[in-house]
Amino acid sequence: MIMARLTIARLRELVRTLAYSISLHADDELDEDDLTVFDLETILLSGTIVERQIDRDSRETKYIVRGNTLAGQQAECVVKIDQSGRLLVITVYLDE
């Protein structure tokens, strides 16, 4: 099954409708950088897709989104669309 490319508009819609999940790794990274779920949502809603990557094993497409936290810090999220069509946040980090 080939999925259409994720657009920033579709990504924002998934965030606005809470159709996303946060991996345990991303949750740990949020804690490590003193970020909240609101920061994560702000990064995704203010950001742009800066890179698309194809996983060598699964052939799934991952997207790197660069945006700003609530405090205006630049950060990046790595996301993908899961099998159910929801957005999965794989990791998040401050772009320092």
SULMOJO-V163217 format. One record per pair of residues at least 24 apart in sequence whose ideal C-beta (glycine too) atoms are under 6 Angstrom apart, sorted by the first residue. I is the first residue (numbers start at 1). GAP is how many residues later the second one is. D is the distance in whole Angstrom. If there is no record, write none. Layout:
i->I gap->GAP d->D
i->I gap->GAP d->D
This chain:
i->6 gap->57 d->6
i->6 gap->75 d->6
i->8 gap->41 d->6
i->12 gap->33 d->6
i->14 gap->73 d->4
i->15 gap->26 d->6
i->15 gap->29 d->5
i->15 gap->30 d->6
i->19 gap->67 d->5
i->20 gap->66 d->6
i->20 gap->67 d->4
i->21 gap->65 d->6
i->21 gap->67 d->5
i->22 gap->67 d->5
i->23 gap->67 d->5
i->25 gap->66 d->6
i->26 gap->63 d->5
i->26 gap->65 d->5
i->26 gap->66 d->5
i->29 gap->62 d->5
i->29 gap->63 d->5
i->29 gap->64 d->6
i->30 gap->62 d->6
i->33 gap->61 d->5
i->38 gap->32 d->6
i->39 gap->30 d->4
i->39 gap->31 d->5
i->40 gap->52 d->6
i->42 gap->27 d->6
i->42 gap->28 d->5
i->43 gap->24 d->4
i->43 gap->32 d->5
i->43 gap->34 d->5
